[in-house]
């Protein structure tokens, strides 16, 4: 079974699971909820109680308390992506005489993304205190449905202004609370929402630019090597002309194997440089 077939099967499985979740999310006692409950009960009878207790404490520590683990994971993943981009794409694109500004664009976006990331992590999201409570209450009117007047936060001891919420992670009430983001280890509220939007924008732009540059590099490699004019022997022993699907599959296979793709790119670059 080739790579494209496996990828299509995987994509269909993921899309089907998402559709099933969307269909069952509106039901109070859905099939998924009953299935999850049955599985958890079955596992609880097999897994030792001490191991269950340790797992619950670890999960609570990771997902219900403030932790720098996801921040470190975020930095490690971002560093790994840029090391791969520099080693696999930037060097060879520079040899193929890509414009320097285009190659440096992902790094410029990375600098902006890191700045927004730091601001999101360290900026005050809009914590409600006794000193600013009176002014924040006047900003938004109570609608009487979602936000009702006179509701006092039992933890902070302050009346909740409209569109505010108590964050169980940070143990504070946040003005115009949106959510608590574990990746920046901070709440997203009225004071740092703009930095969070810029963070998401630069993160999306980084992914888009690296993808476009990588695609342009692969297209350049294909054009310079003349692969589209070649042929290959399929698994049935028949000679076939190289097409787009074959190129996608062969590049995906080489990317998964790692070293072979590096040598393949080096040979193509050497062949191009010799032809100059």
N, C-alpha and C positions, 0 to 999 in steps of 0.2 A: 504494500500500500504506500503510495507516494506521499510527499509532504503536503501537496495541495489538497488531496483527499482528506488527510488527517486534519488539516486546518479547517476545511469546510465542515467536517463532522463536529469539531470542537466549537466552531462558531454557531452552528445550529443548536448544539446542546446548551450553550450559554444563553442564546436568544430565547430558547424554549423555557429555560429556567426563569429568566427575567419576566417573560410573559405570564408564566404560571404564578409568580409572586405578585405581579400586578393584579391578576384576576382574583387571587385569594386574599389580597390585603384588605379588601373592604368587608370581608365576612368576619363576624365576631368569633366564630368557632370554625375556622377553615380546616381543610384537609391537611394543610402543611402544619398548622398548629397542633392538631391531634397527632400527626405523625412524629413531630419533634418531641411532643410530650411522651409518646410511647417509647421512642428511642432513648430519651433521657432516663425514663424509669427502668428500661432494660439494662442500660449501662450502669446505673446506680446499684443494681443488684450484683453486678460483676466486679466493678472497680472497688477497691478497698476504701473504707471511709476516710482514712488518713490521707490517701492520695486525692480524694475528692476535696477534702478541706484545703490541702495545699494548692490545688488547681483553682479553687474559688478565690483564695487569697491572692494568688498571682494575677488572675483575671481582674479582680477588683483593683489591685494596685495599678495595672496597666490601663484600664479603661474607665475607672471611676475616681481616680486621684490624679493630681498634677504630677507629671513625670517628664524628665528630659530624655527618656528613651527614644520616643518618636522623633524628637529634634535631632538626636544623634543619628538615628536611622535615616532621616531626611538628608542630612549632610553627607552621609556615607554613600547613599544612592546617587545623589547629585554629583558627587566627586567621581564615582565610578562611571557615570554616563559621560562626563567630560574627559576623563582619561581615555575612554574608548573612542570618543570623537576625535581627540587630538592624535591618538596613535593610529587609528584606522582610517580617518577621513582627512583631517587637516593636512597631514604631512604629504599625502599623495595628491591632494588637490593643489597644494602649493607647487609640487613638481609638475602638475599639469597646467600650471599658470592660471589658476583661478584668481580673480581679483581679491586683493588682500582685505579690503573693507568687508566684502561678503563673508570671507572666512572668519573675520574677527567679530562679526555681528553676534553670534551666539555668546561670545565672551562678554561683550558689552551688555547684552541682556542678562547674563549671569550676574554681573556687578549690580545692575538695578534690582534684580530679584533678591539678591542677598541683602541689599539695603532695605527693601520692603519687608523681607523676612525678619530682620532685626527689629524694625519698627513695630511690626505686628507682635513680636514676642515680648518686647520690653515696654511698649507704650501703654499708658493707662486706657483701658477699653471704655471707661465711663463709669467707674465705681461710684455708687451712691453713698455719700457720707452725711453726717449731720450738718456739715458746713455748706454743702451744695444741694441738700434735699429740697429746701424751699424754692429754689430757682428751677430745679428740674421738674417739680410737680406742675409748674405753670406752662411747660413747653407743649405737652400733648393733652388733649381732653380725654376724659374717661368715656368709653362708648357704652358702658353698662352691660356689655356682653362678655367680651374677652377680658376687659380691664375695668374693674369696678372700684369705686372710691371706698376708702376705709379699710382695705385689705392690708394688714400689717404683716411684714415678714417675721416669722417666729425666730429666725436666727439673727438677723440684723437689728430687729426691734424698731424698724422704720416703716412708715406707710409706703407702699409700693407706688411709684409714679406710673402713669400709663405707659405701656410698651416697655416696661422693665421686667426683669426676671431675676430670681436668685439662682446663682450658679453653684451647684453642689460640688464642683471640682475646686473652685477658688474660695468658696464660702463667703461670697459677697453678692450684693445686688448690683446689677449692671444696667445702666440706662440704655434704652433701645437695644436690648440684648438680641443677638442673632443666634449664636451658638458658641460652644466651647470647642476650639480646634486643637486636637491633640498634636498636630504637626507643628504648630507654633507655640504650643504649651501656654495658651492664653485665651481669654474670652474675646469674642468679636462683638464689639458694641459701637456706640455712637462715636467714640473718639478715635478708634482705630479701624473703622470699617473701610475708609478710603485707602488705607495702606494695604488692607487685605485684598481689595479689588485690584489694586496695582500689582500685588504679589501674584494673584491668579492670572492677570493679563500677561505679565512678564514670563511666568512659568509656561503658559500656553504658547507665547511667542517663541520661547526657547525651543520647545518641542517641535514647533512648526518649522523654524529655521534649520535646525539640525536635520530634520527629515527631508526638507527640500534640498539642502546642500548634499546630503548623502545620495538622494535620488539623482541629482544632477551629476554627481561623480560616477555613479554606476552607469548612467546613460552615456557619459563621455567615454568610459571604459569600453562599453559595448561598441560604440561608433568607431573608436580608434583601433580596436582589435579586429573589426570586421566579422564579429561573431554572427551577425544576422545573415551573412552569406554562406555560413557553414552548414554542416549537417551532423547528425548523431545517429547512433544505433540504439534503438529502443530495446526494452526487455524481451521482445519477441524476435530480435535479430533483424529487424527491418530498418533501412536507412530512411530518416525523416529530416526535413528541413528545420532549422532552428526557428522557433517562434517565440512570442512574448511569454507564453505560459512556461515554456522550457527555461527561459532565462530567469523568470521569477523563482522557479523551483531550484535551479542550480545555484543561484545566489543565496537563497534561503538555506540550502543544504551546506554551502561553504561557510556561511555565517555561523551556523550551529556547530560546525566542526572546528572553527577557530583558526588554527595555524594555517590550514590549507588556504583560507581566504587571504591571509597576509602574503603568502608566497605567490598566490595567483595575481594579486594586485601588483606586487613587485615586478613580476615577469612582464605584465602588461605595460607598466610604466617604463621599464627598461626598453621594451620593444618600441614604445612611442619615442623615447629619447633618442634611440638609434636612428629613427627615421627622420629626425630633424636635420 
